[in-house]
Amino acid sequence: MELLHKLHDPEGIKELLVAGGYLLLFAIVFAETGLLIGFLLPGDSLLFIAGFCAANAEKFGVNISLVPMIILLCVAAIAGDTVGYFIGRKAGPALFSRPDSKLFKRKHLESAQAFYEKHGPKTIVLARFVPIVRTFAPTVAGAARMDYKQFLTYNIFGGIGWITSMSLLGYFLGNIPAVEKNLDKAVVGIVFLSIAPMILHAMKEKKIAKLEAAAKLGEEGKPFATKS
């Protein structure tokens, strides 16, 4: 529990990075994307703070360099999603009847399924930026028998895009004193910004659906034309 607490605290993550470095980062990114218990782990905040620490490696005593970190974590993200995909492919529909536990919530799997049904293969890219859905999306894709070559293509683009964007953001903001003083607020802001496009897209689609429903209702309410 103490480890999880540290992983959700900016200062705690910095302490863990001093001790664990690349190995810790690889393990967390892999587990968050490849294991069904990964929803308990940080994703966006971890990458942002890792980039932040890479920009201040000497100051914080962290043995991390930006480019090797990005390459390593891209491998971890792609490998993690691949494992998740094959878990879903092997377990299939049985996953959806699995009972809840402290480390597994079926509602999270169902949310990822709804996301996949709505966005199709693009889910593998989009879900990278959506907490919780990110963990279960590859498993749902595997259970749905998504073509592996297609999955791998989206997996590679999504993994590289997610790791690189979040790490670079932390790195370039790492030299701004105001960000360091308000790191916890910066992390919250970054997480919100990462999911904001998805929220706006969902709101737009909901508005369009309402307009279409209203238009359809209006058409049905029109009286039939009669010939004179």
C-alpha positions, 0 to 999 in steps of 0.5 A, a space after each residue: 500500500 505504501 508503494 501505491 501511495 508513493 506512485 500517486 504522489 509526485 514527490 513519491 515518484 521522484 523518490 522511487 525513480 532515484 532508487 529504481 530508475 529505468 527498471 522501475 519505469 519499465 515495470 510500471 509501464 508494462 504492468 499498467 498496459 499489459 496486466 489487468 491489475 494495471 489500472 491501479 498504477 499511474 500512467 500519464 503522471 508517471 511519464 510526465 514526472 519521469 520526463 521532468 526528472 530527466 531534465 533535472 537528473 543531476 539536481 534530483 540524483 536520478 540516473 535517467 536520460 531522456 532518449 534512452 528512457 523514451 526508447 525503453 518505455 516505448 518497448 514496455 508500452 508496446 510489449 504490455 499491450 501485446 500481452 494484454 491482447 493475447 490475454 483477451 484472445 485466450 480468455 475471450 468472453 470468460 473475462 466478462 463473467 469473472 467476479 470482482 475482486 480488489 484487483 479486478 473490476 468488471 465495470 472497467 472491462 465493460 467500459 473498455 468494451 463500450 469504448 472499443 465498440 464505439 471507436 473500433 481499431 482506433 481504440 488502441 491509439 485513443 485509449 493510450 490517453 484515457 486512464 483505466 481504459 488504457 489497461 483494458 483496451 488491448 484485452 478487449 481487442 484480443 477478446 474481439 478477435 481483432 486482426 493481430 497485424 492491425 492491432 500491432 500497427 495501432 499498438 506501435 503508433 499509440 505506444 510511441 505517441 503516448 510515451 513520447 508526448 508525455 515524456 517530452 512535455 515533462 522534460 521541457 516543462 522541467 526547466 520552469 521553476 514555477 512548474 517545480 514549485 507546483 508539480 502536483 498541480 501541473 500533474 493534475 493539469 497534464 492528466 486533464 489535458 490528455 483526456 480533454 480531447 476525448 471528453 470534447 469528442 464525446 460531448 460533440 457526439 452526444 449533441 449530434 445524437 440528440 439533434 438527430 433524435 430530435 430531427 427524427 422525432 420531428 419527422 415522425 410527428 409530421 402529418 401524412 400528406 393527403 391527396 386532394 
